[in-house]
Amino acid sequence: MAVASNKPEGFTRRILEAKNISSYFRAVAGPDGQTPAKPDPTMIVRLRQVAGAAADETVLVGDMEIDAETALAAGSRCVLVPGGSRSAEDLASVPADAHLARLAELPEVIERWSGAARVARPTIGA
């Protein structure tokens, strides 16, 4: 797993460390002089390269409209989960591959997708 945030990378790393979850993430990225902020897909593309993952193997999990826009621009799936900035009602109309009530539902969605044919993937935002 990796983190793509519009917060500066160092700040994001400190948050992950404070929550004692930094070891779960292979890479962390944020906007800088070389990497534009989301929704530009550059950050996601670079993180995929670090992970050795293809676009169709990548799921962007987010809590804002910009996350869905970024996933679409990067050619990846998008899962939206209400968070601190958006409610489920706010996100309901945002095109995404899945809308979850809780992050704990994510493993089931990933498992379902891992058994599904890649060609069956719906195109969001079309």
C-alpha positions as CSV (number, residue, x, y, z in Angstrom):
1,M,0.0,0.0,0.0
2,A,1.0,3.6,-0.5
3,V,-0.3,7.0,0.5
4,A,-0.9,9.8,-2.0
5,S,-1.9,13.0,-0.2
6,N,-2.1,16.7,-1.2
7,K,-0.4,17.4,2.1
8,P,3.4,17.7,2.0
9,E,5.0,14.3,2.1
10,G,6.9,14.9,5.4
11,F,3.7,16.0,7.2
12,T,1.9,12.9,5.9
13,R,4.7,10.7,7.2
14,R,4.6,12.3,10.6
15,I,0.8,11.6,10.8
16,L,1.3,7.9,9.8
17,E,4.1,7.6,12.4
18,A,2.0,9.2,15.1
19,K,-0.8,6.7,14.4
20,N,1.8,3.8,14.4
21,I,0.8,2.7,10.9
22,S,3.7,3.9,8.8
23,S,5.1,0.4,8.4
24,Y,2.0,-0.7,6.4
25,F,2.9,1.7,3.6
26,R,5.6,1.0,1.0
27,A,5.7,4.6,-0.1
28,V,4.3,8.1,0.7
29,A,3.9,10.9,-1.8
30,G,2.8,14.5,-1.8
31,P,3.0,17.5,-4.1
32,D,6.4,19.0,-4.5
33,G,8.5,20.7,-7.3
34,Q,8.5,17.5,-9.3
35,T,5.0,16.2,-8.5
36,P,1.8,18.2,-9.0
37,A,-1.1,17.9,-6.6
38,K,-4.1,15.7,-7.2
39,P,-6.1,15.4,-9.4
40,D,-3.1,15.3,-11.6
41,P,-2.3,11.6,-11.9
42,T,1.5,11.9,-11.7
43,M,1.6,11.1,-8.0
44,I,-0.4,7.9,-8.5
45,V,1.7,6.9,-11.5
46,R,4.9,7.3,-9.5
47,L,3.5,5.3,-6.6
48,R,2.4,2.5,-9.0
49,Q,6.0,2.4,-10.3
50,V,7.4,2.0,-6.8
51,A,4.9,-0.8,-6.1
52,G,5.4,-2.4,-9.5
53,A,1.6,-2.3,-10.0
54,A,-0.4,-1.7,-13.2
55,A,-3.2,0.8,-13.4
56,D,-5.8,-2.0,-13.4
57,E,-4.3,-3.4,-10.2
58,T,-4.5,-0.1,-8.4
59,V,-7.3,1.0,-6.2
60,L,-7.4,4.6,-4.9
61,V,-9.2,4.9,-1.6
62,G,-10.3,8.4,-0.8
63,D,-12.8,10.6,1.0
64,M,-13.2,13.5,-1.5
65,E,-14.3,14.2,-5.0
66,I,-10.7,15.0,-6.0
67,D,-9.8,11.4,-5.2
68,A,-12.3,10.1,-7.7
69,E,-11.0,12.6,-10.3
70,T,-7.4,11.4,-9.6
71,A,-8.3,7.7,-10.0
72,L,-10.1,8.4,-13.2
73,A,-7.2,10.4,-14.6
74,A,-4.7,7.6,-13.5
75,G,-6.8,4.8,-15.0
76,S,-7.4,3.2,-11.7
77,R,-10.3,2.1,-9.7
78,C,-11.8,4.3,-7.0
79,V,-13.4,3.6,-3.6
80,L,-14.9,6.4,-1.7
81,V,-15.4,6.3,2.1
82,P,-16.8,9.1,4.1
83,G,-14.2,10.8,6.3
84,G,-13.6,14.0,8.1
85,S,-14.2,16.3,5.1
86,R,-17.2,14.6,3.3
87,S,-20.2,12.7,4.5
88,A,-21.8,9.7,2.7
89,E,-24.5,12.0,1.4
90,D,-21.8,14.3,0.0
91,L,-20.1,11.5,-1.8
92,A,-23.2,9.6,-3.0
93,S,-23.3,11.5,-6.3
94,V,-19.6,11.3,-7.0
95,P,-18.8,8.6,-9.7
96,A,-16.7,5.8,-8.2
97,D,-16.3,2.1,-8.5
98,A,-17.5,1.6,-5.0
99,H,-18.9,3.7,-2.1
100,L,-18.4,2.3,1.3
101,A,-19.9,3.2,4.6
102,R,-16.8,2.1,6.5
103,L,-13.2,1.4,5.6
104,A,-13.6,-2.0,7.2
105,E,-15.6,-3.0,4.1
106,L,-12.6,-2.5,1.8
107,P,-11.1,-6.1,2.0
108,E,-14.4,-7.6,0.8
109,V,-14.6,-5.3,-2.2
110,I,-10.9,-6.0,-3.1
111,E,-11.5,-9.7,-2.8
112,R,-14.6,-9.5,-5.0
113,W,-12.6,-7.5,-7.6
114,S,-9.6,-9.8,-7.5
115,G,-11.9,-12.7,-8.7
116,A,-13.6,-10.6,-11.4
117,A,-12.5,-10.4,-15.0
118,R,-10.6,-7.2,-15.6
119,V,-12.7,-6.5,-18.7
120,A,-15.9,-6.3,-16.6
121,R,-14.7,-3.2,-14.9
122,P,-17.1,-0.3,-15.3
123,T,-15.8,3.0,-16.5
124,I,-16.5,5.8,-14.0
125,G,-17.3,9.3,-15.0
126,A,-18.4,8.3,-18.6
